[in-house]
Amino acid sequence: MDFIITGRHTDITEAIKNYAQEKTAKLPRYYNSINQVKVLIDGNKHNNISVNITARAEHNKIFIAEETSNNAYKGIDLAVHKLERQLRRKKEKERNSKHSVG
C-alpha cells in the first residue's frame, strides 16, 4: 500500500507522519483492496488544522474523509474513524449484494 502525506501551510513532523501512517495502515482491514492512501494536513489561519484522507481502492473506488480540529492528531483520528465507517459500509453492501437471493 502506498502512503503519501503532504502538508499545506504547516510543517509535517516525523511524529505526525508516523502517527498518520500507523493509523491508516489499519484501513485494509475494513476493505482489503485499498492500494493508496493520501493524507493532506492543512493549517488554517484560525489555528485550526484540516485533515483530508483519500483512500484509493481497486476499480477506481475512492473514499474521502475530511475533518477539522485544533490538533493534528485529533484530526487524523476523526478522519480515520470516518473513513473506517465508509469502508465498513461499502464492504457490507458488496457482501449483501453477492449473497442476495434473486
C-alpha positions in Angstrom: 0.0 0.0 0.0 1.3 3.4 -1.0 1.3 6.1 1.7 1.6 9.8 0.8 1.5 12.6 3.4 1.7 16.3 2.5 1.3 19.5 4.5 0.0 22.8 3.3 0.7 25.9 5.4 2.1 23.7 8.2 5.2 21.6 8.8 4.8 17.9 9.0 6.9 16.5 11.8 8.2 12.9 11.7 6.0 12.1 14.7 2.8 13.2 12.8 3.9 11.3 9.7 4.5 8.1 11.7 1.2 8.6 13.6 -0.8 9.1 10.3 0.9 6.1 8.7 0.2 3.9 11.7 -3.5 4.9 11.8 -4.1 4.5 8.1 -2.2 1.2 7.9 -5.3 -0.4 9.6 -7.7 0.6 6.8 -7.2 -2.5 4.6 -8.6 -4.5 7.5 -12.0 -2.9 6.7 -11.7 -3.0 2.9 -8.9 -5.2 1.6 -8.5 -3.8 -1.9 -7.1 -0.4 -0.8 -3.8 0.3 -2.6 -3.1 4.0 -1.9 -3.7 6.4 1.0 -3.1 10.2 0.8 -3.1 12.4 3.8 -3.3 16.1 3.4 -2.8 18.3 6.5 -3.7 21.9 6.0 -3.0 24.6 8.7 -5.6 27.4 8.5 -5.0 30.9 9.8 -7.6 30.4 12.6 -5.5 27.9 14.5 -7.5 25.0 13.0 -6.0 22.1 11.2 -7.9 20.4 8.4 -7.1 16.8 7.7 -8.2 15.2 4.4 -7.6 11.4 3.9 -8.2 9.9 0.5 -8.1 6.1 0.1 -8.0 4.6 -3.4 -9.0 1.0 -4.0 -9.1 -1.2 -7.0 -11.6 -0.5 -9.8 -11.3 3.3 -9.3 -13.1 3.3 -6.0 -12.2 6.4 -4.0 -13.1 7.1 -0.3 -12.6 10.6 1.2 -12.9 11.8 4.8 -12.2 15.3 5.9 -12.1 16.7 9.5 -11.2 20.0 11.1 -9.7 20.2 14.6 -7.4 22.3 16.7 -4.9 19.4 16.9 -3.4 17.4 14.0 -3.5 14.1 16.0 -7.2 14.5 16.9 -8.0 15.5 13.2 -6.2 12.3 12.0 -8.2 10.2 14.5 -11.5 11.7 13.5 -10.9 11.4 9.7 -9.7 7.8 10.0 -12.8 6.9 12.1 -15.0 8.5 9.4 -13.2 6.6 6.7 -13.5 3.3 8.6 -17.2 3.7 8.7 -17.4 4.4 4.9 -15.2 1.3 4.2 -17.2 -0.9 6.5 -20.5 0.2 4.8 -19.1 -0.4 1.3 -17.9 -3.9 2.2 -21.2 -4.8 3.8 -23.1 -3.6 0.7 -20.9 -5.7 -1.5 -21.3 -8.8 0.7 -25.0 -8.4 0.8 -25.4 -7.9 -2.9 -23.3 -11.1 -3.6 -25.4 -13.3 -1.3 -28.9 -11.9 -2.2 -31.5 -14.3 -3.4 -32.7 -13.1 -6.7 
